[in-house]
């Protein structure tokens, strides 16, 4: 397994990490596809650790905390300093006006709940699951800095921020000498490459490592979708569990991309999913890709995305097939490449 530094931090993370949104299955959104319980979860964790995947990602809202609980049960008794635990807070958890957001009140409550459910006394990477536009950024960052100072959190990260939200946060942390976001958990895949327009250049400039969620676009790039192929009914998209709406995927570009993925899969004797994941591993700023699995077969397939590399010619073919027109102001800026060069891939 390859390990990379997470942004400007000294923390090394595996290029593949394991997402546990499939653990627990406790509410309407998750129950259709997230039913893994402790015995199955323990086996999946064993397979990950055997392969060198020691980073496990969850969130307080996954199945109303049950994902954290099941993960906590699955790692119980293991050597804690050999594991990297990543969880998140911000979104609504429970009832009441203060049970949401990135306020000091909510974060201090949620960190205690996550620590208890995970059965640990510290979180390695604590993400703000989204940007809270109602709470002063200073309040959020000061609270996170206090959590780092207390030892309950090792590193802080953002998730799903826009460029200005992340840059404002970094600037305030620098101004006051607080801990900075070293990671940004983002949606990025061959089906949606908007991350490259602003967030990737920002990550390069500010040395913020990308942790990729849904790298296969909720299974769309897993090999079962394609031109003239029906949507598989057992998948997350058909069951309503995909966080990526259909409207966000350009249909014709998607099919063109899958056509090329299938060609390259034949050339490399790899699966479509492995090719899609390997493409991501060669992109700038990418520190780790979160892969999920509901069974051993899926997990072992995903683990096969490492230990080899696409050729530059194959990468270029995928780049061309998956490119969509850029929106303003990026197309205008990229017309003036001497002043605003596109990211170097």
Beta strands, then each sheet from edge to edge (+ up, - down):
strand 1: 3-5
strand 2: 12-14
strand 3: 16-19
strand 4: 55-57
strand 5: 84-89
strand 6: 123-128
strand 7: 153-159
strand 8: 181-187
strand 9: 209-213
strand 10: 286-291
sheet 1: 1+ 2-
sheet 2: 3+ 4+ 5+ 6+ 7+ 8+ 9+ 10+ 3+
end
